[in-house]
Amino acid sequence: MANAIPTPMGGFFTNWRQNIIYIGFVLIFVIFALTLSQKGFLNPTNLLNIIRQTAMIAVMAVAMTFVLASGEIDLSIGAVAGLATVTVAMAIAVAGPVAGVLAGIATGIAVGCFNGFLTTKVGIPSFLTTLAMMGIAKGVAMWISSTAAVPILSPNYSWLFGGGSIGPIPVLLFWMLVIGAIGHFVLRRTGFGRRVLATGGGETAARYSGIDTATIKFKVLVLSSTAAAIAGMLYAGRLQSGRFQLGEGDELSVIAAAVLGGTSLFGGKGTVVGTIVGALMIGLINNGLILMGLEFSQQLIARGAIIILAVALSQKKA
Amino acid sequence: MTSAVVMKGISKAFGGVKALDNVDFEVFPGEVHALLGGNGAGKSTILKVLNGVHKPDTGTIIVAGTPLTTHTPEASRAAGIAMNFQEMSLIPTLTVAQNIFLTREARTPRGFLDDPTCETKAAEIFAMLEVKVDPKAIVGTLGAGQKQLTEIAKAISQTSRVLILDEPSTALAVSDVERLFTFLRKLKAQGVAVIYVSHRMDEIARIADRATILRDGKHVITAPMADLPIDVMIEHIVGKRSKGLADVQRGDAARGEVLLEARNLSGAHKPHNVSFTLHRGEVLGLAGLLGSGRSALARVIAGVEPAVSGEIRIKGQPVAIRKPSDAISAGVALVPEARATQGIIPAHSVTSNMVLAVLNRISDKGMVDRQKAKTLTDDMIKRLSIKTASRDHAVSTLSGGNQQKVVIGKWLATDPDILVLDEPTAGIDIGSKSEIIRLVRDLAAQGKGIVMISSELSELLTACDRILVMADGRAHQMIDRATLDDLTEPDAGHRLQGAERQLQIEIQKALAFEPTQEVSHG
């Protein structure tokens, strides 16, 4: 029966557009491995460095997958991460690492509630809400830190949040894998994940089916800010300080990672696994371009071109 | 016996327009209750009140003896009411099984979603209906019929006391409808109350036990089917609604040359092999139910969905219409059905909207000549007697009827020979409706050829010289409007009413034709 009906999981290569991210990732990896092995691309230290540089983007991108899948967007994440580095560092200085962690999480939840309230209750599109929040979060971070770096003098905190490693494996890899796994599971296998996908896939239909779409959007925006705060805590731990500049501009890499991974900007579609691979691919490209000895200006151009190519290839032909 | 549903004195108004006026509606357990009425009679509204999408302004709802106090989809579902939404409740990006069990997913012992079980249960429902739908298919990739089956499966997968099926059969094959009926009879035997909405009288006569007929938001009659032969049903549905339209002078069409000729025209899905001619000075109506292919035919002619086979000739010359601009340069203008999204830019001024299709003509070196734009707009406002505070007011400030005139004006500005109007009176108050119809007659008299689609038969009958009856994408019959009039009837209103009944009967006849057509086509 149903011989002509395409199934979502159909053959890997017959649905190559859907899986372009995985094919592209392998392809770019192989090309770099062949051309840059002299420059140490395959060196384990270099590969682990890619992980270190990608982890924060990946953590935020996992939450961004939910945001985009619900049909919303969050542009404030980079600034929220920066704000969180400052609140964490200041709280640690005053009351120790535990207070620091709580302060970081509280920062994320507070910003998320604000974004969610404005978007779902006041009715300002999330694009505008979070665009404005981007400036507010950055301003607050600059203000409370007097634009100076706040040092973190707790080695335990720094080890756990991004600085440490177990043997050769950086702790950041565990953060990325754990948050990725939880995100994947929640999106695929829980009622909440299904409601997120339904909300973005067809809001009216979702409402008619008895889904409270406003609450779903609210939760998703809180999730996103909280993930951004966690990413900020990782930045702070890795660099042993809080500075408002950390995370600046990350929202673009994060959205690119999710879209590269097959998440639709129009909502309803998204996979966390794809997003993580998308984030790794961006890290891979950055690393390879640096090893190639390109100037920063050339890196920007090459990175933009590769992302456009990948996204263009993954689009369905009309 | 406790009634499954008792609705008493339900009224509901939308922005001053009364959609429901003090309506009573009662359904017993174990019956199939047909809900009938023309367009705008209030069927959809009363169903949406019952399932919690709309909150009634006044009135009470009692479900199985318990009053319904809150009016939300969740509350209605908790009370045991399930409904299909004519594709409105499907998420295109999820699979069939995920859609059917949305918010009621099967869970693993640990509380996580269990898609395989949902897929098995969905497959069981489809097996019971004896239809083939892949539970794993993404809904967005399915055709209309499969989507409709998914909607139906979603409604019946809920253990419910009251099952509402709103036009479940529009996109279904005849054999699928038969299986649906077998299933409904089983539900009846279990004591479920089924509310069945359809425009197809033959179906109603076969499945329903009782029927309630609404007209203009008011309750007309509730009776057992035995007391409602098809002609009586039609009489109650039509009523004396045609008043106001009856005084539009149709006059005699001065038929000129052939402007448009369609030869064996077929679209990708619909229409099938349709041929007709349209003369200068003539209004040709397309009649049929939802899904009959009227709008599809209009889109083919206007190049929105190009024909896959057949030929379009304009003034005797074959023309290739592959995209809308081809149609426009061939002198065909389509006034689409969805006025707000396809016809106007609501926030822009009357002038901006009016000149949108002719920007090139009134521009000089890329600059729009504002004087020409003003002149053109003022001419159209006068010609179509558009009521607007000024040409600079946003179109959104105009009434529905005047907005429609702006759309028509916008296309008239391109000076087309052929005007295709898809539901030009949808969502317009009665007074403006006859004004639009009069405008259509005037345009024909000025030498345009007009193709008009309307679900309101009285309007078609008032506006058109000939009517093409369509069903399932095929043209069934070309009726000369004049032959539908009973000339012995002196009263114009009664005469129009009689003609409407005649046309209804022809449309229903065309439906009954389908099975044999299927075979010859297959």
Interface residues (C-beta under 8 A of the other chain):
Chain A: M1 A2 I5 P6 T7 P8 M9 F185 R188 R189 T190 G191 G193 R194 R195 L197 A198 G200 G201 G202 T204 A205 A206 R207 Y208 S209 G210 I211 S264 G267 G268 K269
Chain B: V53 P73 E74 R77 F85 M88 S89 L90 I91 P92 T93 L94 T95 Q98 L102 T103 E105 F112 L113 K132 V133 D134 K136 A137 I138 T141 L142
